[in-house]
């Protein structure tokens, strides 16, 4: 391929990253009816078709132009692992040599896909393998959506009932690409997931919480992990920018639909954040917030010095919260034998760096 051809290929928009509005805008520029956007969404996402000539209700002239001037590019599967409990993890190779991880968690009556939003992560949470790598870059919308397509290729079109932005990266630092992905997930002509079936998890980027709440009614999860600022500053360093009082105020502002709760994730670290006094403090902090708490037994990864809290202490911690009226569950580790559990995702990050680019772009 010549340099000119290679450059031309690089400039082609990847249709997987265009929501209905963006696709309609492109078609208008071409003199086509924006009505075609809905047809293309169905072919690309509902049916997962990549051959433009197979799109029978799209005219041949438009088929030819789409083939010449756009692309439908997906990452390559580098590795595909299945855990003893049925959890499945894919290592997906990106065009620039980076790789990300995507995890499918099967449960009775549902299938949850945990997707990444960045290559690495800048927030450096000390108990998380992704944070240890630093940030390489944001994923674009097509790379976010492609994770769902790859999983559906492997599992079947109806296997995924829920999507959680809990993989590699901080989604609220990549809203420019995450929000269009959410719109595609919720579009009835694409994936048709209701807002109840989509969850965005954040380490506590307060401006991003406010922005998300203003534009999308999806579920919110907070990577919380400590009831005191001095502990959270170490575990979740973004707390130094947005301490507990600011974070909890943002949670109270978040426009939850009726009968929904904000999920507070709390990794249980032996001797760090797992005292019963911490449970009582957490109970006080979450009063007046429609909350549920997920207690997460720590999942070890190479280089980490933390240890998992003994189960008896996790149970006692849970009981204090439950007796105080906070719905609390202890998450059963899933996929830890293939390093697919919470905090274990690492992928392959080129030139990772630790930094705090906390501007929220949308």
ABEGO torsion letter per residue (X at the ends): XBAAAAAAAAABBBAAABBAAAAAAAAAAAGBBAAAAAAAAAAAAAAGBABAAABAABBAAAAAAAAAABBBBBBBBABBBBBAAGBBBBBBBBAAGBBBBBBBBBBBGBBBBBBBABBEBAAGBAABAAAAAEBABBBBAAAAAAAAAAAAAAAEAAABABBBBABBEBAAAAAAAAAAAAAAAABAABAGBBAAABBBBBAGBAAAAAAAAAABABBBBBBAGBABAAAAAAABAAAAABBAAAAAAAAAABBBBBGBBBBBBBBBBBGAAABAAAAAAAAAAABGBBBBBBBBBBBBBBGBABBBBBAAAAAAAAAAAAAAGBBBBBBBBBGAAAGABBGABAEBBBGBBBBBBABBBX
